[in-house]
Amino acid sequence: MYKSFSMELAGRTLTVDVGRVAKQANGAAFMHYGETVVLSTATASDKPREGIDFFPLSVEFEEKLYSVGKIPGGFNRREGKASENAVLTARVIDRPMRPLFPKDYRNDVTLNNLVMSVDPDCSPEYTAMLGSAIATCISDIPFDGPCATTQIGMINGEFIVNPTNEQKLVSDMALTVASTREKVIMIEAGAKEVPEQVMIEAIFKAHEVNQEIIRFIDTIVAECGKPKHTYESCAVPEELFAAIREIVNPEEMEEAVFTDDKQTREDNIRRITEKLEQAFADNEEWLAVLGEAIYQYQKKTVRKMILKDHKRPDGRAITEIRPLAAEIDILPRVHGSGMFTRGQTQILNVCTLAPMSEAQRLDGLDENETSKRYMHHYNFPSYSVGETKPSRGPGRREIGHGALAERALVPVLPTEEEFPYAIRTVSETMESNGSTSQASICASTLSLMAAGVPIKSMVAGISCGLVTGESDDDYIVLTDIQGLEDFFGDMDFKVGGTHKGITAIQMDIKIHGLTRPIIEEAIARTREARLYILDEVMAPVISEPRKEVGKYAPKIDQITIDPQKIGDVVGKQGSVINKIIEDTGVKIDISEDGRVDICGTDREMIDKAKDIIRNIVTDVEPGQILTGKVVRIMPFGAFVELKPKKDGMVHISRLSDKRVEKVEDVVNIGDTVTVKVLDVDKMGKISLSMKSGDLEKKNGDK
């Protein structure tokens, strides 16, 4: 039965149609927010997927260009692979919802969001976040919801709920917060050095709004919700745990996992696994889930020691950071390079500078962003964790980590006017044992400064973890979590920022939300660690950006010309500009507003190209001394090309201080000569002189 539900949300109407379309999905919500329309569906398989030890959840965000009145480019004229924005949106939807599904659920679940119409002031990404939660809540898929999401902006110190397109352009914050009824379950933020306390207040402003949305979702579920279906549990049998503990006692497992070397720990667990496989060789049912059982045993051991004894696997104190190191100029020929090491996590970042014409063009649904000049790319090869597998290009995790580091650094980049370059930084993971995305922020800062990019402040990133007990006040926050603490803990709270404040947050958790005290402690811990990294590790290596770009980086000069004279510089079919490029070896980009970027590695050639362009666009006036080429000879004088389509004549009497019988006695076609402009008549005819006496006279002399 078709039913429609509406609420007012941030001054716009949110409408949810249930039973109108996609009726064969387990759950479907036809979402309308303003004139944005998104179809969100939730579907699940009937049976669990065999042979897996994880919950197979897939989240899709499909951007259809018809939603903004565009036809896709390319030969096929249809949408291709998911854009970076679509991947990042799917990740933001996944992160708050995944913890709310049963831990022992192994049925395939797909949350699909089809963007069908876009109102620029009503974010389709935000609409899809709500739609996925509603579709899952009203479905028969087991789910401990509802959860809701709110976006917060900040203009002149005032919080804006679900900002419009125009408001986003001037906002100092782009915060997304998801909540359950009681707790915050996901945080994603980009900010312009926002103080920690302001960020905390913004998070809980969003949490308040989320409670209104949850009450709205409750009314939909009450009328349209299906009974949740039963499922085949894939939990590890308690008898297996008991049998494992008989063979490997808790002290032995503790000794195996508590070491500061990742390879040693993996070797220890490998030996324990082999021992248990031999012990259970005749029990195929137990062997099928033995890997998961050992994982759970490690997890319980680590969590108990951290929570009860405040003992970390590598022996560090709860607030202690792993050994740190920073270096620059690792690679000799690149424009800038920096390496940051934290324990067994190591990132080598490389910075490349290029003309603005090489900025990335974006073909998506957002009218605000059609291109971006700063690109951060993150690579995670298998050798970084001692594994072997072929490279298949960046996956969703790599795209997400790259975007997080990019978001952290954008607020400190110079403006295009201050530094007219496109900038790409690439983080190569040399070694990984937790928090490579935050090491990427540190390494990127080093390489940007080494490349001579005049960033406004240094940025560093650090991550905190969490282990919780039975009650809300029984928990331990861990500074600088390594891989094991991430795997077995409850939270990965990543914060990037400067001395002044926060530039990026990404929070992932595996439990049903965080209380305010946990969030406040995590943010305070990351600030303390971030300042230590900035002052004690990074600043001693390079404390400010280099004054100039390196010798191998392109040099870019900018000049501005009258837009009406762009055609003169370009010439017919590009003849003039191509000749300048051929003669000087530079690259020239001209924008519609008359800005000219001249890029090259040879400063002398850049200056030459600049002089040629200025000569072309500058009107010829009496008194100027110019250089030009002889293009035509007549009995009475020589014609000199001063600029494209602009010739002047040197009368035979003005070719030399001496008497000239024949023009060819002084000049020939193709000669480059220096002349003085004597007169420009009403018809535009230009009279020139090559007499040394005229050339010696200053402009304006008679």
Secondary structure, 3 states (H helix, E strand, C coil): CCEEEEEEECCEEEEEEECCCCCCCCEEEEEEECCEEEEEEEEEEEEECCCCCCCCEEEEEEECHHHHCCCCCCCCCCCCCCCHHHHHHHHHHHHHHHHHCCCCCCEEEEEEEEEEECECCECHHHHHHHHHHHHHHHCCCCCCCCCEEEEEEEECCEEEECCCHHHHHHCCEEEEEEECCCCEEEEEEEEEEECHHHHHHHHHHHHHHHHHHHHHHHHHHHHHCCCCCCCCCCCCCHHHHHHHHHHCCHHHHHHHHCCCCHHHHHHHHHHHHHHHHHHCCCCHHHHHCHHHHHHHHHHHHHHHHHHHHCCCCCCCCCCCCCCEEEEECCCCCCCEEEEEEECCEEEEEEEEEECHHHCEECCCCCCCCCEECEEEEEECCHHHHCCCCCCCCCCHHHHHHHHHHHHHHHHHCCCCCCCCCEEEEEEEEEECCCCHHHHHHHHHHHHHHHCCCCCCCCCEEEEEEEEECCCCCCEEEEECCCHHHHHHCCEEEEEEECCCCEEEEEEEECCCCECHHHHHHHHHHHHHHHHHHHHHHHCCCCCCCCCCCCCCCCEEEEEECCHHHHHHHHCHHHHHHHHHHHHHCCEEEECCCCEEEEEECCHHHHHHHHHHHHHHHCCCCCCCEEEEEEEEEECCEEEEEEECCEEEEEEHHHCCCCCCCCHHHCCCCCCEEEEEEEEECCCCCEEEECCHHHHHCCCCCC
